[in-house]
Amino acid sequence: MSPTPDDHPAPERSLAEINADIRCLFARAEGRLSDAERIRHAALLGEWASAIRASVVPAA
C-alpha cells in the first residue's frame, strides 16, 4: 500500500522556523531550562519530529 498525502499532513511551520524557536528558547534560558521551558522544548521537539516525518519522500 503506497502512502497517501493524508498519511503525513503538511506541517504548519517550516523546519527552519521550529529550529529557530528551539535555538531562541535555549538562548533566552542561557542553556538552563526551567520546568515550563522544558515543557515548551518537548512540544517543539514533537512539532519538529512531525515536520521531519512530513518531509520524508517515500522510496520508489
N, C-alpha and C positions, 0 to 999 in steps of 0.2 A: 504494500500500500504506500503510495507516494504521499509526502506531506502536502498539506494544503496551506494556503496563506493564513487560514484561521488557526493553524497549529502554533504559529509564532506571530502574534499580532505585532504590528509596528510599535516600537517604543514611543512614548510621548516626547521624550527628550533624547538628544544625541548622547553617545558615549562621552564625547568631549565635555558636554555640559555637566553630566553627572560627575565625571572625573574632576572637573573644576570645583564643584561643590565639595567633594571629598577633600581636595587639597586645601580649600579655604577653611574647612572645618578644622583641620589639623593646624593650619597656620594661626588661626584665631586662638586655638587652645594651647599653642606652643608645644604640641606633641603630647599633652596630657589631657585626656578627655574626661569630662565629668560623666556621671551616670546618664544624664539627659543627652549629652553629646554622643555617648556610646550607642544609645538607642537610635539617634539620628544616623550615626555611621552605619549601623546594621541595616537600617532602612535603605540608605544609599547603596550599600553593597548589594542588597536584594534587587534594587532597581537596575544597577549596573549589570548584574548577572542576567537579568531578564533581557536587557538590551543586547548583551552578547549573544544569548540564545537566538534572539530575533534576527541577528545579523548573519548567522551561520547559513551558508548556502549548501543544501544537500548535494552530495556527490551524484554524478550521473549514473 
